[in-house]
Amino acid sequence: MSIQQDNRFQAIISHAKEYGFVFQSSEIYDGLSAVYDYGPYGSELKKNIRDYWWKSMTQMHDNIVGIDAAIFMHPTTWKASGHVDNFSDPMIDNKDSKKRYRVDHLIEAKADQLREKGAESEADALIAQMDQLLAAEDFAGLKQLMTDQKIVCSVSGTANWTDIRQFNLMFSTQLGSVAEDADTIYLRPETAQGIFVNFLNVQKTARMKIPFGIAQTGKAFRNEIVARQFIFRMREFEQMEMQFFVRPGTQMEWYNYWKQERLNWHKSLGIPAEKYRYHDHVKLAHYADAALDIEYEFPFGFKEVEGIHSRTDFDLKSHQEYSKKKQQYFDADVDPSTGKPYGNYIPYVVETSIGLDRMFLLVMSHAYDEETLTKEDGSTDSRVVMRIPAKIAPNKLAILPLMKKDGLPEIAKELLEECKPHFKCFYEEKDAIGKRYRRQDAIGTPFCVTIDHQTKEDGTVTIRHRDSMMQERVAMKEVRRIVTEAL
Ligand code: GAP
């Protein structure tokens, strides 16, 4: 990360705290590493992103329904899904600093350094070599690669490394209050399994026909060893996942469909296409026959925000084996090649999986802008403006009476009462108007309306647009329509 990018990232983190978006968890006790709380504006923004995703999945697609499964699941779920045996990362410890690292992160950091020096092709070759070694689970080869690349611990500065080992990322806890009765259960590391184990419940009760999808949002937990970069990698986070059940053999068609559809969703927020790219996986997870990441250019470089995975029939088949309950679907449609119904089969699955917190960080990274303003007399001023897409902004409209007297607050409150059932409004009468505008810019409110003495005479108000700072005089009765249209 260049100094400039690093400064920008640090500024976003500070801004997130100062303006009530994100706080360190349990801050008064010096915090809990890689766990965060969302403040008043953060929780609104997070909810708006979640709602936007939920609506696009369940309302805009006739063949997708939602569920809300529990975080705790029967422990056999995680045996069947492969998480007990396979959900681990290759880790290495530095013997001098006693610091533990994910091997792929160390090598990626080295590749970033090479890129900063302009050695793009060397960096690409390094990543390709790492992917191959990871895919082959060749830990000796990976360690050799680290030695060849002279990768050292950032704390001790030495290359005194242990061997590479796998480390399971699931948190476990005990179910039941008496130790002898207790059963080990896991905090789900992905929401997807809650969808798989409910596949037939949902298909039958909602009378779904293949192809169809099941969507879910909710908390997931991973004991990330190296949790860095603010809310990018957390130990408790939220996922928004959708499993799309398809006829075997059609999975690549749907994989390509969802690859495009999901990128379109990102673009529909007005975030520039050039900030995104696809990254095809070389090392496939134990359940996938194809997988890619949608990456976004964060201040610390292009990184995964969402995964599209063709999960085959791995999960349903495995749940069928472990539960001894059939996970089949009867497809009455006629197969043109045989002239007979497709009949019973275990569906294949294409998954879209996006981290809500990571999407939040994406929105913050996109929105944060330090703008220098040139005034009419030639002098300069500056403002921090959060250019959050209007449809997900925490507040949509700030209603600001110019003064706290002369009946202006009463008129402003009339407008507040009219608008607040339709979108989130903010009312404030304290401080100079310029100061109030700046505060709204800093939390990303797309519109401010000022009620002044002229409002009393002709029923007009000033509406100010956040991004352009353009102000126009409009009839107060038009405000609700203007804001609604912009959303
Ligand atoms: N069900 C598939 C699955 O969980 P994943 O690639 O491990 O796939 C999907 O995770 C998404 O969840 C990622 O693209 C990322 O946005 C988010 N995510 C994963 N681990 C995370 C973490 N530790 N902190 C924040 N978000 C995370």
Boltz pocket constraint, residues with backbone or C-beta under 6 A from the ligand:
constraints:
  - pocket:
      binder: B
      contacts: [[A, 189], [A, 190], [A, 191], [A, 192], [A, 222], [A, 224], [A, 231], [A, 232], [A, 233], [A, 234], [A, 235], [A, 237], [A, 238], [A, 239], [A, 241], [A, 304], [A, 305], [A, 306], [A, 307], [A, 351], [A, 353], [A, 354], [A, 355], [A, 356], [A, 357], [A, 358], [A, 359]]
      max_distance: 6.0
